[in-house]
Amino acid sequence: MLLVAPMKKLCLMVLASLTLAWPASAMDSALRAGLLKLDPQTRLEQRCDAEVLDRISHDDRKFKADRVVAYAFATPEMGTDAIRSPGAAFRSKGQWYRLKFKCQTAPDHMQVLQLRYRIGDEIPQADWTKYNLYD
C-alpha cells in the first residue's frame, strides 16, 4: 500500500444534545448483551467507542468508521460516568485518522448522554505499527 501524505486537518466538532441522537432500541442486541457482561469501567469505554464510531459514520458519509483505539497517542482519562480520550484514532475504509473525544454515559454505562469529538489528520501508514494500529 502506498504511503498517503497527511491530509488537511479536519475540524469537525460535533456536540450531541443531552439525549440520544437515535432511540435506545437502535443499539444492536448483540452489542447490548455483550456490554452487559463487562465490568462497569470496560463497559463505559466500549459503549463510548461504539457511539463515536456510529456518530462519525452518520455525521460524515465520507467515513465508514469500523474501529477505534482510544489509547493510540495518549492514555484516556476515565471518570465514573465519562471518558476523555485526547489521543484516540479511528479506522475508516482501511485508513487511520487521529481522533479526540469526550463521552458521558448514564450510570449503567448503557446510554450515551453526551458526546463530543474532533477528527484530526490522517495517520501515515508508516506510523501504524508504532501506535498499534493495523489493517
Wavefront OBJ file of the C-alpha trace (Angstrom):
o trace
v 0.000 0.000 0.000
v 1.276 3.471 -0.830
v 2.105 5.929 1.911
v -0.530 8.639 1.870
v 0.541 12.155 2.841
v -1.412 13.579 5.767
v -4.495 15.388 4.576
v -5.554 18.808 5.734
v -6.695 18.759 9.304
v -10.413 18.301 9.585
v -12.023 20.461 12.195
v -15.246 18.606 12.633
v -16.701 19.133 16.071
v -19.952 17.545 16.966
v -21.874 18.222 20.139
v -24.691 15.861 20.894
v -27.586 17.054 22.942
v -28.261 15.501 26.314
v -30.447 12.917 24.628
v -29.504 10.187 22.229
v -29.496 11.039 18.548
v -31.069 7.646 17.906
v -33.531 5.714 20.045
v -32.062 3.267 22.552
v -33.609 0.429 20.539
v -31.197 1.307 17.723
v -28.369 -0.322 19.690
v -27.719 -3.781 18.293
v -28.994 -6.517 20.634
v -25.680 -8.391 20.389
v -23.811 -5.214 21.427
v -26.218 -4.700 24.327
v -25.806 -8.285 25.530
v -22.026 -8.086 25.241
v -21.832 -4.786 27.110
v -23.898 -6.132 29.976
v -21.287 -8.855 30.549
v -18.462 -6.342 31.056
v -17.260 -4.712 34.244
v -18.521 -1.103 34.558
v -15.260 0.625 33.553
v -14.797 -1.539 30.456
v -18.472 -1.103 29.576
v -18.058 2.689 29.736
v -15.122 2.608 27.350
v -16.697 0.137 24.944
v -20.051 1.921 24.868
v -18.365 5.241 24.106
v -16.153 3.615 21.457
v -19.230 2.183 19.730
v -21.052 5.509 19.895
v -18.201 7.549 18.438
v -17.867 5.076 15.540
v -21.597 5.320 14.810
v -21.615 9.104 15.015
v -18.576 9.557 12.747
v -20.126 7.367 10.040
v -23.533 9.010 10.429
v -22.305 12.623 10.542
v -19.932 12.499 7.561
v -20.752 9.997 4.808
v -17.166 10.037 3.502
v -16.207 7.996 6.576
v -17.204 4.419 7.321
v -15.632 4.084 10.761
v -15.178 0.483 11.847
v -12.521 0.542 14.569
v -11.383 2.913 17.312
v -8.300 2.791 19.539
v -8.900 5.136 22.476
v -5.269 4.956 23.713
v -3.299 5.255 20.434
v -1.498 8.529 21.277
v -2.421 9.156 24.924
v -3.985 7.343 27.848
v -7.712 8.079 28.161
v -8.896 9.857 31.298
v -11.643 7.821 32.946
v -14.275 9.219 35.286
v -17.158 7.488 36.991
v -19.523 8.011 34.050
v -17.281 9.705 31.490
v -14.206 9.200 29.368
v -11.933 11.797 27.759
v -9.697 10.428 25.056
v -7.378 13.139 23.692
v -5.181 10.722 21.739
v -7.501 8.264 20.028
v -7.517 7.014 16.443
v -10.205 5.517 14.233
v -10.129 3.475 11.043
v -12.277 4.207 8.014
v -12.037 2.400 4.679
v -8.637 0.985 5.629
v -7.091 4.318 6.660
v -6.450 5.576 10.217
v -7.205 9.105 11.446
v -6.449 10.947 14.666
v -9.418 11.467 16.950
v -10.265 13.240 20.201
v -13.470 12.580 22.050
v -15.332 13.134 25.315
v -18.211 10.896 26.207
v -20.601 10.836 29.149
v -22.961 7.965 29.869
v -25.791 7.159 32.240
v -24.649 5.452 35.474
v -25.210 1.974 33.991
v -22.988 2.958 31.005
v -25.569 1.742 28.510
v -26.882 5.112 27.309
v -24.664 7.876 25.953
v -25.840 11.214 27.292
v -23.280 13.472 25.641
v -20.570 13.018 23.043
v -18.121 15.497 21.553
v -15.493 14.511 19.057
v -12.980 16.007 16.679
v -11.419 14.264 13.702
v -7.782 15.063 13.061
v -5.186 14.275 10.441
v -4.834 11.080 8.503
v -2.134 8.894 10.080
v 0.591 7.787 7.642
v 0.760 4.024 7.204
v 4.434 4.100 8.191
v 3.318 5.091 11.722
v 0.639 2.435 12.211
v 2.875 -0.153 13.862
v 4.323 2.409 16.277
v 0.810 3.208 17.560
v -0.569 -0.369 17.465
v -2.816 0.366 14.511
v -3.387 -2.297 11.862
v -5.171 -3.035 8.583
l 1 2 3 4 5 6 7 8 9 10 11 12 13 14 15 16 17 18 19 20 21 22 23 24 25 26 27 28 29 30 31 32 33 34 35 36 37 38 39 40 41 42 43 44 45 46 47 48 49 50 51 52 53 54 55 56 57 58 59 60 61 62 63 64 65 66 67 68 69 70 71 72 73 74 75 76 77 78 79 80 81 82 83 84 85 86 87 88 89 90 91 92 93 94 95 96 97 98 99 100 101 102 103 104 105 106 107 108 109 110 111 112 113 114 115 116 117 118 119 120 121 122 123 124 125 126 127 128 129 130 131 132 133 134 135
